[in-house]
Amino acid sequence: MMTAANIQTNNFQLGLRANWKQFALLVVVNAFVGAMIGLERSIFPDFAEKIFGITSTTAVLSFIIAFGVSKAITNYFTGKLVSRFGRKKILLIGWLLALPIPFLLIFAPNWSWVILANILLGVSQGITWSSAVIMKIDLVGERQRGLAMGFNEFAGYFSVGAMAWISAWVATEYGIKPYPFYLGIAIATIGLLLSAIGVKDTTPFVKIEAQQSQQSHHQNIFWATTLKDKNLSSITQAGFVNNFNDGMMWGLFPIFLAKLFFENAQIGFLVALYPAVWGIAQLFTGRLADLYSKKKMLFWGMLMQGIAISALPALNTFVPIAMIAILLGLGTAWVYPTFLAGVASLAHPNQRAESLGTFRFWRDMGYAVGALLSGIVADVWSIDGAILSVGLITILSALVIQIRMNVS
């Protein structure tokens, strides 16, 4: 009996082993994609205050809102565009859009330039990360999707954490501007060159898999993934809440740490620790998503996140906060590759790119909603109150997974 791992047509063979060179290159490309986000991750609240005099929590988080909305919308349309025009062409457009971002941040005369840069960053990230995800799923076939997503998300989010630490160190040693953003020029240039020279389009692999898929077609992919299909929509709401809490952590965690009078180097380490653990652990949890119940992995991962976030306001010393960052990173690693592997396995190959685009639209809209609502709650109530609220919402999301999903 033929499987997705050994079908070969017109010299295109599905499977990680058969396509390891191209797969490895795409992992490296996604590491550069993640590094573009990490560049801002730990330094932006300080950047906003020192360069532009902005201290309002909601105003500071406006850059995350701009990033989240633009990335979410772009994710959805990328799913459609890669199906129509090919994966590689869209990937290259994403990298071209990344090139002006560090220059906008270096020469920004006011905060509106920073917002523009983050809108552009969101569009670029939506294109490059979505394209890389879709291309890896195309290459590996059904049996190794979780493993593929583990490698993909490891590369992306480990780079987020590493670059968050590096940019914080550069800012401490050489100043908040312009030196950290010089790194962005190098990242965007190398990412573009790697994609242009080495990456090959993966559309032919989709045709192979579509020939033997047992999944049904949805008449409306957007609404099936968003609400109507119990399994797809359960995964989608969890993805939204995951990035909802990540948007809060991105914006409020450095501010929370600063109010506890940690030094910049300590803040950079703690901010980088959570995505670094998240990234590294996905090398293992991605494979588990191929072997074990996706429903159970999503439930326990979201529950772990919710408990970790809810405990954070009660802590005020370095080691316990570092342990919470590790726990949050592990919980996120438990669900992140499982999200993508789950959606990919439940969608027909010909509709997979658009279904993944819809999922990623809602998931990354969580950045914007999380940053906005947590910023408002922090300004009106307190930072501790905002963090606790997000933790409880994350626990509720875990319960939705447990009650609504009807596949393992």
C-alpha positions in Angstrom: 0.0 0.0 0.0 1.4 3.4 -1.0 1.7 6.2 1.5 2.4 9.9 1.4 5.9 9.2 2.5 6.9 7.0 -0.5 4.7 8.2 -3.4 6.9 9.5 -6.3 5.6 11.3 -9.3 7.6 13.2 -11.9 10.8 13.1 -9.7 9.0 14.7 -6.7 8.9 12.5 -3.7 7.2 13.3 -0.4 9.1 12.9 2.9 11.6 14.6 5.1 14.5 12.3 4.2 13.9 12.7 0.5 13.8 16.5 0.7 16.2 17.1 3.6 18.4 19.6 1.9 15.5 21.9 0.8 13.8 21.4 4.2 17.0 22.3 6.1 17.4 25.5 4.0 13.8 26.5 4.7 14.5 26.0 8.5 17.5 28.4 8.2 15.3 30.9 6.3 12.7 30.7 9.0 15.4 31.4 11.6 16.1 34.7 9.9 12.3 35.4 9.8 12.1 34.9 13.5 15.2 37.1 14.1 13.4 40.1 12.6 10.8 39.9 15.3 13.3 39.2 18.1 15.1 42.5 17.1 12.3 44.4 18.8 11.2 42.0 21.5 13.1 43.2 24.5 14.0 46.8 23.7 10.9 48.5 22.4 9.3 49.7 25.7 12.7 51.3 26.6 13.0 52.6 23.0 9.6 54.2 23.1 10.4 56.0 26.4 14.0 57.1 25.7 13.6 58.2 22.1 10.0 59.4 21.9 9.0 60.0 25.6 6.1 57.6 25.4 5.2 56.1 28.8 1.5 55.1 28.5 1.2 51.3 28.4 -1.5 51.4 25.7 0.6 53.8 23.5 3.7 51.7 23.9 1.8 48.5 22.9 0.4 50.3 19.8 3.4 48.9 17.8 2.3 45.3 18.7 -1.3 46.1 17.7 -0.1 47.4 14.3 2.1 44.4 13.8 -0.5 41.9 14.9 -3.3 43.2 12.7 -1.1 43.6 9.6 0.4 40.1 10.1 -3.0 38.5 10.7 -4.6 39.9 7.5 -1.5 39.1 5.5 -1.5 35.5 6.7 -5.0 35.0 5.3 -4.2 36.4 1.9 -0.9 34.6 1.7 -2.7 31.3 1.9 -4.6 32.3 -1.2 -1.7 33.9 -3.0 0.7 30.9 -2.7 -1.9 28.7 -4.2 -2.3 31.0 -7.2 1.2 32.3 -7.8 3.5 29.7 -6.2 5.3 29.6 -2.9 8.7 30.9 -3.8 7.5 34.1 -5.5 5.5 35.1 -2.5 8.3 34.3 -0.1 10.7 36.6 -2.0 8.1 39.5 -1.9 8.0 39.1 1.9 11.7 39.5 2.2 11.8 42.5 -0.1 9.2 44.2 2.2 11.5 43.5 5.2 14.4 45.5 3.8 13.2 49.0 4.6 12.1 48.2 8.2 15.4 48.8 10.0 16.0 52.0 8.1 12.5 53.3 9.2 13.4 52.6 12.8 16.9 54.1 12.6 15.7 57.4 11.0 12.2 57.6 12.6 11.5 61.3 13.6 8.3 60.4 15.5 6.3 57.4 16.7 4.2 57.2 13.6 7.3 56.0 11.7 7.6 53.2 14.2 4.0 52.2 13.7 4.6 52.2 9.9 7.7 50.0 10.4 5.7 47.5 12.4 2.8 47.4 9.9 5.4 46.6 7.3 7.0 44.0 9.6 3.6 42.4 10.1 3.1 42.1 6.3 6.6 40.8 5.8 6.3 38.3 8.6 2.8 37.1 7.4 4.2 36.4 4.0 7.6 34.9 4.9 6.6 32.8 7.9 3.4 31.5 6.2 5.2 30.7 3.0 7.9 28.8 4.9 5.3 26.8 7.0 3.3 25.9 3.9 6.5 24.8 1.9 7.7 22.5 4.7 4.3 20.9 5.0 4.2 20.4 1.3 7.6 18.6 1.4 7.2 16.1 4.2 3.8 14.5 3.7 1.2 13.4 6.2 3.2 11.3 8.6 5.9 13.9 9.6 4.0 17.1 9.7 4.4 17.6 13.5 8.1 16.9 13.2 8.4 19.4 10.4 6.5 22.1 12.3 8.7 21.4 15.4 11.8 22.2 13.4 10.1 25.2 11.7 8.9 26.7 14.9 12.1 25.9 16.8 14.1 27.8 14.2 11.7 30.8 14.2 11.2 31.1 18.0 14.6 30.2 19.1 15.8 33.0 16.8 13.2 35.3 18.4 14.7 34.6 21.8 18.3 34.8 20.7 17.9 38.0 18.9 15.9 39.5 21.8 18.9 38.8 24.1 21.4 40.1 21.5 19.5 43.3 20.8 19.2 44.0 24.5 22.9 43.4 25.0 23.7 45.7 22.0 21.4 48.4 23.4 23.0 48.2 26.8 26.5 48.4 25.4 26.1 50.8 22.6 22.8 52.6 23.0 19.2 52.0 22.2 19.5 53.5 18.7 20.8 53.0 16.0 23.1 50.0 16.7 20.5 47.3 17.4 18.7 48.0 14.1 21.9 47.5 12.1 21.4 43.8 12.9 18.0 44.1 11.1 19.7 45.2 7.8 21.9 42.1 7.9 19.0 39.8 8.8 16.8 41.0 5.9 19.6 40.9 3.3 20.7 37.4 4.2 17.2 36.1 4.3 16.4 37.5 0.9 19.6 36.1 -0.7 19.1 32.6 0.8 15.5 32.5 -0.5 16.3 33.8 -3.9 19.3 31.5 -4.5 18.5 28.3 -2.8 14.7 27.8 -2.2 12.7 25.9 -4.8 8.9 26.1 -5.2 7.0 23.2 -3.6 3.7 23.4 -5.5 4.3 20.1 -7.3 4.3 18.2 -4.0 0.8 19.3 -3.3 -0.5 17.6 -6.5 1.1 14.3 -5.3 -0.6 14.4 -2.0 -4.0 15.5 -3.4 -4.2 12.4 -5.5 -4.6 10.2 -2.4 -6.2 12.4 0.3 -9.3 11.2 2.1 -10.2 14.6 3.5 -13.4 16.3 2.2 -13.5 19.7 0.6 -15.2 22.6 2.5 -17.4 24.9 0.6 -16.3 27.9 2.6 -12.8 27.3 4.0 -12.7 30.5 6.1 -15.9 29.8 8.0 -15.1 26.1 8.4 -11.7 26.9 10.0 -13.1 29.8 12.0 -16.3 28.4 13.4 -18.3 25.6 11.7 -15.9 22.7 11.8 -15.7 21.7 15.5 -12.1 20.4 15.3 -10.6 23.1 13.0 -12.3 25.9 14.9 -11.3 24.5 18.3 -7.7 24.6 17.2 -8.2 28.1 15.8 -9.6 29.6 19.0 -6.6 28.1 20.9 -4.2 29.6 18.5 -5.9 33.0 18.9 -5.6 32.8 22.7 -2.0 31.5 22.5 -1.0 34.7 20.7 -3.3 36.8 22.8 -1.2 35.9 25.8 2.0 36.2 23.8 1.0 39.7 22.8 0.5 40.5 26.4 3.9 39.0 27.3 5.6 40.8 24.5 4.3 44.2 25.7 3.8 43.9 29.4 6.5 41.4 30.5 9.4 43.9 30.1 7.4 46.6 31.8 6.5 44.2 34.6 10.2 43.4 35.1 11.3 47.0 34.9 8.8 47.9 37.7 10.6 45.2 39.8 13.8 47.1 39.3 15.6 44.5 37.3 18.6 45.7 35.2 18.4 45.7 31.4 20.6 42.7 31.1 18.3 40.7 33.4 15.2 41.9 31.6 16.8 40.9 28.3 17.6 37.4 29.7 14.1 36.8 31.2 12.3 38.1 28.1 14.5 35.9 25.8 14.1 32.8 28.1 10.5 32.2 27.3 10.7 32.1 23.5 14.1 30.3 23.6 12.6 27.4 25.7 9.5 27.5 23.4 11.8 27.2 20.4 14.1 24.5 21.6 11.4 22.3 23.1 9.5 22.1 19.8 12.3 19.9 18.5 10.7 17.2 20.7 7.1 18.3 21.0 6.7 18.5 17.2 7.5 14.8 16.8 5.1 14.0 19.7 2.3 15.7 17.7 2.7 13.0 15.1 2.6 10.2 17.6 0.1 11.2 20.3 -3.3 12.7 20.7 -3.3 16.3 19.3 -6.4 17.1 21.5 -4.6 16.1 24.7 -1.4 18.0 23.7 -3.4 21.1 23.0 -5.4 20.8 26.3 -2.4 20.3 28.5 -0.3 22.9 26.7 -2.9 25.6 27.0 -3.6 24.7 30.6 0.2 24.9 31.5 0.4 28.3 29.8 -2.6 29.6 31.8 -1.3 28.4 35.1 2.1 29.9 34.5 0.8 33.3 33.5 -1.7 33.4 36.4 1.2 32.8 38.9 3.4 35.6 37.5 1.9 38.5 39.4 2.6 36.8 42.7 6.4 36.7 42.1 9.0 39.4 42.4 12.5 37.7 42.4 14.6 36.5 39.5 14.7 32.7 39.9 10.9 32.1 40.4 10.2 34.4 37.4 12.7 32.5 35.3 11.0 29.2 36.3 7.7 30.6 35.2 9.2 31.8 31.9 10.5 28.2 31.4 7.0 26.7 32.2 5.3 29.1 29.8 7.8 28.3 27.1 7.2 24.5 27.6 3.4 25.0 27.5 3.6 27.0 24.3 6.0 24.5 22.7 3.5 21.7 23.6 0.8 23.4 21.4 2.5 25.4 18.7 3.6 22.7 16.2 0.4 20.8 17.2 -1.7 23.7 15.9 -0.3 23.6 12.5 0.0 19.8 12.2 -3.6 19.5 13.3 -5.0 22.0 10.8 -2.9 20.5 8.0 -4.1 17.0 8.8 -7.8 18.1 8.9 -7.8 20.1 5.6 -7.8 18.7 2.1 -4.3 19.3 0.4 -5.8 21.5 -2.2 -7.4 23.7 0.5 -4.6 23.4 3.1 -2.8 26.6 2.3 -6.0 28.6 2.6 -7.1 26.8 5.8 -3.7 27.4 7.3 -3.9 31.0 6.2 -7.3 31.3 8.0 -5.9 29.7 11.2 -2.9 32.0 11.1 -5.1 35.0 10.5 -7.0 34.4 13.8 -3.9 33.2 15.7 -1.9 36.4 14.9 -4.9 38.6 15.4 -4.5 37.5 19.0 -1.3 39.6 19.1 -3.3 42.7 18.5 -6.2 41.9 20.7 -4.0 40.7 23.5 -1.8 43.8 23.4 -4.7 46.2 23.2 -6.9 44.7 25.9 -4.0 44.0 28.3 -2.7 47.5 27.8 -6.1 49.0 28.6 -6.5 46.8 31.6 -3.0 47.7 32.8 -3.7 51.5 32.4 -7.1 51.3 34.0 -6.5 48.6 36.7 -2.9 47.4 37.0 -0.2 45.4 35.2 -0.7 42.5 37.6 -4.5 42.6 36.9 -3.9 42.5 33.2 -1.5 39.5 33.5 -3.9 37.6 35.7 -6.9 38.2 33.4 -4.9 36.8 30.4 -3.9 33.8 32.4 -7.5 33.0 33.2 -8.6 33.4 29.6 -5.9 30.9 28.6 -7.2 28.3 31.1 -10.7 28.8 29.6 -9.3 28.1 26.1 -7.9 24.8 27.3 -11.4 23.9 28.5 -12.9 24.7 25.1 -10.4 22.2 23.5 -11.3 19.5 26.0 -15.1 20.0 25.5 -15.5 20.8 21.8 -12.9 18.7 19.9 -14.2 15.3 18.9 -11.0 13.8 17.3 -7.9 12.7 19.1 
